[in-house]
Amino acid sequence: MAHLGGVTVSAVLSDAPDAHFITRFDATRLTALVRLVDEGAVVLDISERHGLADLPEIHRRAEAGDLRGKVLVKP
């Protein structure tokens, strides 16, 4: 989820599906996160990809609890 002032990344640890963590834009932490993804220790569940025009529908589905995994929104 991108926002002014940085990037927020949320992920689930593959061996602890109920454990989540969030990090803000911090080069050291993001480098460590990339390393964990590359090693397979963190698995990103991107279930859907959409353009910005789909945001109203994505929000409606999120509020209804109808989304699984992460939704990647591209400009």
N, C-alpha and C positions, 0 to 999 in steps of 0.2 A: 504494500500500500504506500504510494508516494504522497508526500505532503510537503508544504513549505518548510524549509529548514532541514530536510534530510529524508531518509528512507526508513520505513519501519518494516522489518522482516519478521514474520512469525513462522514457526516450524514445529514439527512433532518429531521427537527422537524415535527412530525405528524400533529400538528395543524397549521403549516405554511409551506406548501410544497415547497414554493419558497425560504425559508430561509435555508442556509447551514452554517455549521461551520466546521473548521478543527482544530485539535489539534495535537501537536507533543508529543513525549514520555515525559510525566510528570506524575508522580505517582498520584499526587493530582487531576489533571484534568481527567486522565483516570479512577480513582476511581469514580469521580462524573459522568462521562459518563456511566460507568457500572451501577451505581445506576439509572440513567435516563432510560437506556435500560430495567433494571429489573422492573421499575415502569410502563413501557409502554409509557413513555413520548417521547422516541426516538425509532423509528422503523427502523431497518436495512433491506433494500430491497436487499437481496442477491438473484439475479435472476438466477445465473449460478455458477457452480463449475467446475473447470478444473485442469488438471495437468500442470506442467511446459512445457511439449511438445506442448501444445496448444497455447502458448504465441504468436507465429507469427500470427495465425488466429485471436486471440483475439485483437491484435493490429490493424490488418487490419479492423476488424469490428468496433473497436472504432473510427478509423480515418474516416470510412464511416458513422459514426453516427448510427450504427446498434445495439447498446447495450442499454438496459434498466436496471436500477438498478445497483447494484455493482456485480462485478465478483470476486469470491473467487478463488485464484490460490493456489493450494497446491503442495508441492514438491512430 
